[in-house]
Amino acid sequence: MSAISVSGLFKSFGEVRALAGVDFEIADGEFYGLLGPNGAGKTTLLRILSGLLQADGGRLWIAGRDIARGKPAAAVGVVPQEIALYESLTARENLELFGAMYDLRGAALRGRCAELLDLIGLADRARSKVRTFSGGMLRRLNLAAGLLHDPSILLLDEPTVGVDPQSRASIFAMLETLNRAGKTIIYTTHYMEEAERLCRRIGIIDHGRLLAEGTLSELLSGVKSTSTIRAHGTPSAWPLLASAEMIAGDGFADYVPRDRTLLGNAVTDLERSGARFDRLEIRGPNLEALFLQLTGKELRD
């Protein structure tokens, strides 16, 4: 059974169309990524899935049930991009407050709070005011608040915005643990590396349309470019290779082989030319190249 099934979702805000007929299906226990730039429609889609926003048209099924417009599903937990915490309360008090909203009481609520504080690595800061927390700690507590009612489906809207690399790695590890335990996760991001690391399947969205979706290998198989050799050094020393198109830049050049079999020839030509360069990179097809191919622009444009 599908955890989420979406058919023909439309949403407009005045003259702006945020979603233009989105269709997709997510299996139980899947880690699904929505990759796209700011303004692509990712947050609007998650708000509709969570019941916080009504679609203008289309159908939505969660755990096999047809969900009425604007009606939140109990099976869904939401972790918004904005930090939804009370700075004047402690970490435990925040979780107790949100837990009460899910009708958790007494020993069950206290036990769940303790369990989640341990999961996010903040058990020793349970009595600390949230205003004293770092950005990474706030993000982890924000995640815990969305897990209080133990939802089977977790919606995360760019949950690593503004955090340091160590906190990002900690969040990744927690999400991978939750997914292994059976939770379905829908994760929006505009970071290629996050989608590549975490997600079993990835949907690429822009201007409210789902442009492509599939596993990483399926998506990359559709990338027209093969590999790029980047040389950095003295531009005047670089040869014009017969086996590759040279795209010169400020202090570097990209050699894009016209055919996969010519990659070795291009490297050999560079080595034999006596060209001076500081670094030589061979970069294979990636999601950034696919996004550029699909939209004609860089992901962060």
N, C-alpha and C positions, 0 to 999 in steps of 0.2 A: 504493500500500500504506500502511496505517496504521502510524504509529510505535508507538502504544499503543492498545490496545482493552481496555476494562474492562467486565465484565458482572456485575452483582449482587454487588458486594463488600460483605461484612459483617465487622464487627469489634467485639467487646465487651471491656471490661475490668471484670470482675465484673458489677455491676449497670448499669454505664454503657455504653451503646451508642455507640461512636465513629463507626462507619459503618453506615448502615441501608439497604444495597442501592444502591450507586452504579453508574451506567452512564454511560460516555462514550467517545468515540473522538477521537484526536488524529492529524492527518495529518503525514506527513513534512515537516520544515522549518517547522512551525507554531510560533508563539509563543502559548502558551495560558496564561491566568491563572486561578487559583483564588482567588476573593475571598470572604472571610468573617471573622467575628470570632475572637478567641482561643477555642479549644475547639470550633470548628465541625467539626473532623475533617480539616483540611488536612494537618497534619504526619503523622497516622496514615496517610493515603492515600499520601503520598510515601514513607513508610517501607515500605509494602507494595510500591509500585512499584519501589523500589530493592532489595528482597529482604531488608531488615533486619528485617522483621516479617512474620509469617504472618497471612493473612486467615482468618477463621473459615468463610467461604463465598464462593462466586463464582469467576469465571475472569479470568485476566489473560494477554494476549498482548502481547509486545514484539517489534517488527520481524517480525511474522507468526508468531512462535514461541510456543507455549503454555508459559508459565513455571511450573515447579513451585513450590509454596508454599515461601517462604523461600529460594529459590535466586536469587542476584543475577545480573542479565544483564550481560554484558561491554559491551554497547552503551550502558549507563547510567552517567552521572557524577552524583555527589551533592554538593550544597553545603548542609550543614545549617545550621539557625538558630544553633546553638551554634558558637563558634569552636573548630575542631578542629586546633589548632596547639600546638607545643612551645615555650614561652617561652624556654627556655634555649638553643635552637638558633637559628641564623641563618635568614634567609628561604630561602637556597639549600639549607641543610642540611635544612630542613623539606620542601622539594620533593623533594630527593633521597631522603629517607626514604620519603615516600609513593610516589614513583616506583618504588622497589624493591619495594613491595607489589604493583605492577602488572607485576612482572618486567621493568622497564626497567633496563638496565645500560650502563656504559661511555659511549662517545661519544653514543649515542642518548639516554641519560638526561641527560647534560650539555647536549646541544643543546636538548632539550625544556625543561629548566629555564630556560635562557637565553631561549628564545623566549617562555615564559610570563611571566617577570619583565619582559621588555620590553613585552609586551601589557598588563600591569597597572600599568605605570609605576613599577616598583620595581627596575629594573636597577641603579640607583646605590646601592640599599640592600641588595643581595644578601648582603653580609657582615655586616649589622647584626643584632644579637640581636632576636628578635621581641618581647621584653619592652619594647623601646624604641618600638614602633610605636603610632601612633594607632589609634582605632577604625576609621577608614576604610581605613587600610593593612592592618589585620588582615582586614577583610572582603574586600579585593581578593586578599590572599594565600590566604584560605580558598577563594575562587573558583578560583584557579589550581590548588590542590591537587585540585579535582574535575575538572580538565581534563587532567591529566597523561597519561592513557591515550587522549586524543583521542576521547571518546565521541561518538556521534551524537545521543544524547539527554541533555539536562542537566536535572536536577531541582534547583530552588532554593527553599529554605524561608525566606521572609522575609529575603532577603540584605542588606537595608539597615537593619535594626534598629540603632538607636543610632549612626548615622553622620551627619555634618554634610552640609548641602546640596551642597557642592562634591564630596565623595566619592560622594554618591548619584548626582549627574550623571555622574561618571566611570564608575561601575558600570553605569549605564543605557547609556552609549555603548559600553562593552565588550560588553554583552549584545546590543545591536542589531547590532554588527559580527559577533558569532558567529552570530546568527540569519541575517544576510544571507549568511554563508558556508555556510549549509545546516543548521546544528544545530537540532534540535527542542528547544524550551525549554518547560518547565512551571514556572510561577512562582507561588508562593503569597504572598498579601499581605492585609493588612487596610487598606491605604491605597488609597482610590478613585483618586487621581490617578496612582498607579503603574500600576494596571490599565488605566486609560484611555489612558495614554501608550504603554505597551509592547506590549500584548497584541492580537493579531489577533482572537482569540475569548476570551470570559470565561465561566467557570462560577461561579455564585453558590452557595455551600455554607453550610449552617447545620444544626446538630444532626445531622450525619452524612448529610444528604440534599442532593442537587444540585437546587436549586430552579428554576434557569433557566440557560440558556447560549445563546450566540450572539455575533455581532459586536456592537460597541458600539451601532451604529445599530439593529440588530435588538432589542437589549435595551431601548434607550430608547424604541423605538416602542411598547412595552407599558406605559410609565409613564402613569398616568391623569392626573396633574397636568400642566399645561402649563408656565407660567412664573410666577415669583414676582417681585413688585416690592417691594423692601425700602426703606422710608423710615426715616430716623433723624433724630430731632429732638424736637419737643415734642408728646407724644401728644394733648394737648387740642386741638391745631390741626388734627389730621387729620380729614377728613370720613369719614362712613360712605358708602362708594361703593356705588351701586346695581349696578355692574358687577363687583364683586369681594367676596369674603369677607375681612374684616379680622381678622387674628390678632395681637392686641396683645401686646407684651412690655415688658421693662424698657428704655425709651428707644428702642424701635424698633417697627415694625409691618410685618407681611407682608401684602401684598394679593395674593390668589390668584385671578386671573380665572377665572370659571366656564366660559369658552369662549375659545379662542385668538383669535377675532375681536374679543373685548372688551379685549384687552391694550392696544391704542392708546387706547381710551376711558378706561381706568383711569389711564393716564399723563396724558392731557389733563385729566381731572377733578382730579388732584393739582395740576397746574400752575395751573389756574384757581382753585383753592380758596384760594390764598394761604397754604397750609400751609408752615410753616418746617421744613426738613429739611436735614441736612448732606450726605447721600449718597442717591443713588437708584440701585439696582442692578436689572437685569433678568436673572434667572437662569433658564436653560432647564432642561428635565428632565435629571437626572443619575443616576448609579448609586446615590447615597445615597438619592434618592427612590424608586428601584426597590427597593432593599433594605428600606426602611421599608414599602413597599407589600406586599412578599412576606412579611415576618416580623413586621411591627407594631412594630419597634424600630429604634433607631439601630444602625449597624454596630458601634460600640465599646461598646454596652451590655453 
